[in-house]
Amino acid sequence: MVRKWRKQADDLRQVKKTKEGFRGNKARWPKLGDNIEQWVIQQKAAGRSVSTVTIPLKATAVASDMQINDFRGRPSWCFRFMKRPNLSVRTRTTISQQLPKDYVEKLALFRTYCAGKIAEKKIRVKHRTNMDEVPLTFDIPMNRTVEKTGTSTVSIRTTGNEKSSFTVVLSCQANGQKLPPMVIFQRKTVPKEKFPSGVIVKANAKGWMDEEMMSAWRSKIYVQQPNGFFHTFPSLLIYDSMRAHLTDAVKDQVKKTNSELAVIPGGLTKELQPLDIGVNRSFKVELRATWERWMTDGEHTFTKTGRQRRPSYSLICQWIVDAWAEVSVTSVVRAFTFRCALQSGCRAAGECISVTRLKLGKLKVVRRQLLQRYEHQPFVSCLAGLYGCQWRRYQRARAQPGECCCSKVECGSFGLLILTSFLSFLFLYFWSEAQNDYIDFDWFNFGTLGFWFPWSLVLLVVAAALFTYIALLLVLAVCLLSEGQRLYLHWSHKTGIVVALAFSVTATAILSDVWSKEWKTLFLSLQVTAPFLHVAAVSLMVVLSWPIALHFFRMSKRVRQGAILGLYLSVLSSLYLVPLGMYSPCILEAGRLGPAPTLIGHRGAPMLAPENTVMSFERAVEAGGEGLETDVTISYDGVPFLMHDSTLRRTTNVAEVFPNRTNVDASMFTWAELELLNAGDWFLSRDPFGTVSSLSEADCSMAQNQSVPSLAQFLELAAFSDKFVLFDLHRPPYGHPYYESYINTTLQVVQAHINSSQVLWLPSEDRELVQAVDPELQQTSGERASLQELTDGHITRLNLHYSTMSQQQFSKYQSVNISTNLYVISQPWLYTLAWCAGAQSVTTNSVHILSNVNKPLFLMTPEEYSLMWILTDAVSAFLIIAVFIFHWWRERGLPFWSGSRQTHENGPYSKFRTELSDVWSISSANIRTDLRGMPGSTSNPHLPTITEE
């Protein structure tokens, strides 16, 4: 050890005598310490405050940049670091107020006076009010900063407005109630800015309390307190002996409010004034912390000379509202309890005892956590950040009781958000239910644009993304309203709402014009989903009851209350009564459901193979189809073949084989030319249904080699598998060799290859002639007509579009032995609806899917539906009433029992009421008398009774 000292002899001589010579561990991260020391020096050179909180935060960020992974930045590291470069926490020094020599006597007299008034007037705890003025400046720097030990001058950077002062008037009551603050600026007029709700803003030449400001405080705040307007109960007002408090006019005004005035003797405010004892310090600390955050991370403006401007009047008021809201109710109650004017005086009057140590942990108190209002800081920060990009607390504002939840502009934005969410949901629901006809939409665009692209899926994805975005914004807005926050929608979200609204309106208008029949699909879907949409809508109304009830009971204007409640109840009542006019074929009595509709493969099985090919019809038969549907065209040399379109461009490689005849009518090709075309390669390349990936290699190879089939091949396949056929016959263009004889040519092929009774003859031209030539054909009509016309035309089956689905019409046709076939149904919900409506058969693209539907998906009996309806309405009504009662209980007053009397608190100032899980107040009605120290008393002291309000 001596040898080590000798080696360090020169260094030891330079160390201070009071310092322990090189003891302790060396720095683990010396470079990190050097960087932080340089940062502290730079901050102090700029005049900024540095604390033991900002140092670890900065060190953590620097350590991350230096890739030091095991650094934690704990307080112990901070103090060890400060010790090495001789840093310490420095604070300003203040001179405390000197107590007068006779302060003991004055304390006793004041407390005795207060206790006597309380006993005489029977003034309750919640009617004892203290008011005090707090002088502040626009710069509120922290008193402490990290600086070199021994530095004579400790400076902190400000905006240079330390002498620009204003006054904040704070008021609170003995039960913990905080009244709204009043701010007095040093100006001739009130600033023309938009101030936050929950604060009263005034101005005068001195920025201080005078007789006029006292009158304003009494009328705007003191009289507006719960039960203060009609002066129902006697009150006690306590404030200091400031000149403006003691004028005759002020005293007269106080007496008119049924209040007793208690003026604190000069020099004793720190002993008798509750606000000075335990409230003002918390308020100033929170306000100073907000100012420090603004100086560090806030948005600043500068003068032309580069000087930073002070915070605006409205921002200062917002800070005051937030800081006052952060003062806990416990602090207010303790300020009145432990050292306030109601301590010894009450004891002398025999109402309460002197409390020096209150063991709250041993008291049995019911914790009313559900009845307390918290501001879930991380949750609210996340909501406000996502909704309005207000990640910092000082940027947000709470919606005050009695005030609107947002400005007129934001109210309009919220209304536009609701409208956009409804329209985007309407379009998304409309387009998702139109999925049955996506293939028609894509082929329509193919014919218009000339190339294939799955536009239907793109439209669905865009609609779903926009609705999700708008719904998320709406959920954020509702959550912010539920947390009592004022709404502020960021401009980028406003742009997104306009884009979503424009997309929904434009897409709906275009589709309504081009594809108006899809609206009938929407109405059909409601027949299936209406019972479940009704449950979802009622559930949504139950969720919305929470923010609606919250703001209903916080509104002060009856008109607004009536409007919001009337609108909500009207919508809710409409939802409750909607089932009375609801109709659904799927609500059937037990045993009335008919057999499942027969499945007819639309052009075969186009999801599993190229349409109108032999492979497609084979797959339809294998999947369980009872019939096959196709379209027939006559070739130029008189061979009937299968082709739906008027040209060969979509389903063949005609562009490669006959590039100059791409848009020529299909009937102008000879059968030899048609046999040269490939009718399957397009299916693999375009994948219209998105099912190619599910096919095996053998199926893909077979599909790639398909050709255009003739009608004879088709009929032979149907006859071999004993399936009936349904086909439409296209008349060739004028000038075609078979323009007049195309029907006879087709009939000859039919009679030669299949039993006529298996054919559903759909062409309407020369129907009487066809019936006379071959009476075994099943005459099928594609149009609705009267029963007389149908029977006269020997119609045995109707082939109708599914949008004309009607249970009553089907029953009427069935009564004269006319079957109904619906086309094209590919979705299970549509198949379910056709089944319940009584259709005998359906033409479908998805035989392999619908053949697995063994029973209707949404079938229920009237009794089951009535039970679901009644239970939904009853449970929702119970929950909504419970939510409204809960908010009425919390906002209008939490009932509690004090002795044998029940008391209530009104809630206009509920913003400042309850913010902790335990709220304590000392009720004088339940406080036992301590007679120790009083003449003629021998009883023992007792602790006061604590009641929770």
Summary of the structure (lengths in Angstrom):
residues: 949
radius of gyration: 42.6
end to end distance: 67.3
largest distance: 134.0
contacts: 2940
relative contact order: 0.08
helix: 50%
strand: 13%
